[in-house]
Amino acid sequence: MIFIRELEQRILSEGKILPGEVLKVGSFLNQQIDTDLIKSMGDEIARLYEGDNVTKVLTIESSGIAIAFAVGLAMGVPVVFAKKHSSLNVTGNILTSKVYSYTHQQTYDVVVSGDYITGEDTILIVDDFLAKGNALNGLIEIVSQAGAKLAGCAIAIEKGFQGGGDALRAEGIRVESLAIIDRMTDDSLEFRPQ
Amino acid sequence: MIFIRELEQRILSEGKILPGEVLKVGSFLNQQIDTDLIKSMGDEIARLYEGDNVTKVLTIESSGIAIAFAVGLAMGVPVVFAKKHSSLNVTGNILTSKVYSYTHQQTYDVVVSGDYITGEDTILIVDDFLAKGNALNGLIEIVSQAGAKLAGCAIAIEKGFQGGGDALRAEGIRVESLAIIDRMTDDSLEFRPQ
């Protein structure tokens, strides 16, 4: 897995560890997007879920969109992105759940039009980060509301030490993370061997 | 231009015209993303700006990210996306401008880290929609603050009748829009011949 090693190297060389167990990778994933690296990540995720008959990729705005697009392109399926609203005033055929953001310390509504996910779909959820799993749980709730099948989740960087990924795996949900950080101090990172 | 005809057909068949001159194309561009169509759009925009030595693509969250990614991938350059903040409490090396959103009827701050756009860059601004040009003017201001060169702007759908694109062209800024709507009533659309 040459590119996974590249991803880990990029996290080590460019990641910035901030107070509150925050890892910033704005130089290639979160604000500036390294298109070739993200494309390789999309290809790898598509390979992992090959044969699972995924019909749509679901992500959440904003920083999940690029990697989700790369996955959808590699799989030949559409991408749907959930929107975040601080107060919900959308009506009609919508799927919605509530997510608490530790980064922004507020609860927001996650919304997808019911036109775009239905009981006929098999959904792959894709996001850039997985920490405690709040955003992922909100997206899983939306898949469930739609009556769609969940193929699993695919994540660029999982902060394994925050437990969200392993909690989902313990529930029997397939979670594939391209890099899993098992330990993070002010100046060091340790990856889970995969 | 087969795919531009396809884009216009998709706007005609799937676009929803709402009060306030709002055009919703959530089924392939704004919430659900047709990955193949967006890739074709990215390839076409890359072709239009071939030879302009673009070093980075700049867009704004959220719905510009997918098409900007497709352009960056086709050009082999990184994408940077500006973030929207309702109140600015970011400090340090940042580039920022104010943008008024007619959709949300509020002014927000548009922010990019100064680490990702510098005086060495030649920037192509990419967005999904162009109406009065407020978001685009905000991004152009950021390019100017960085001392970077602006190659031009590339847009998926321009609402030509709202004048933003032609105002920028009159200032000498290159604006390429894949589809330009020159007239829109409650139940009809007319495209500018290109």
Chai-1 contact restraints between the chains, C-beta under 6 A:
chainA,res_idxA,chainB,res_idxB,connection_type,confidence,min_distance_angstrom,max_distance_angstrom,comment,restraint_id
A,Q32,B,P78,contact,1.0,0.0,6.0,A-B,restraint_1
A,Q32,B,V80,contact,1.0,0.0,6.0,A-B,restraint_2
A,Q32,B,Y116,contact,1.0,0.0,6.0,A-B,restraint_3
A,I33,B,V79,contact,1.0,0.0,6.0,A-B,restraint_4
A,D34,B,P78,contact,1.0,0.0,6.0,A-B,restraint_5
A,T35,B,G72,contact,1.0,0.0,6.0,A-B,restraint_6
A,T35,B,L73,contact,1.0,0.0,6.0,A-B,restraint_7
A,K39,B,L73,contact,1.0,0.0,6.0,A-B,restraint_8
A,E61,B,S62,contact,1.0,0.0,6.0,A-B,restraint_9
A,S62,B,E61,contact,1.0,0.0,6.0,A-B,restraint_10
A,S62,B,S62,contact,1.0,0.0,6.0,A-B,restraint_11
A,I65,B,I65,contact,1.0,0.0,6.0,A-B,restraint_12
A,I65,B,A66,contact,1.0,0.0,6.0,A-B,restraint_13
A,A66,B,I65,contact,1.0,0.0,6.0,A-B,restraint_14
A,A66,B,F69,contact,1.0,0.0,6.0,A-B,restraint_15
A,F69,B,A66,contact,1.0,0.0,6.0,A-B,restraint_16
A,F69,B,F69,contact,1.0,0.0,6.0,A-B,restraint_17
A,G72,B,T35,contact,1.0,0.0,6.0,A-B,restraint_18
A,L73,B,T35,contact,1.0,0.0,6.0,A-B,restraint_19
A,L73,B,K39,contact,1.0,0.0,6.0,A-B,restraint_20
A,P78,B,Q32,contact,1.0,0.0,6.0,A-B,restraint_21
A,P78,B,D34,contact,1.0,0.0,6.0,A-B,restraint_22
A,V79,B,I33,contact,1.0,0.0,6.0,A-B,restraint_23
A,V80,B,Q32,contact,1.0,0.0,6.0,A-B,restraint_24
A,Y116,B,Q32,contact,1.0,0.0,6.0,A-B,restraint_25
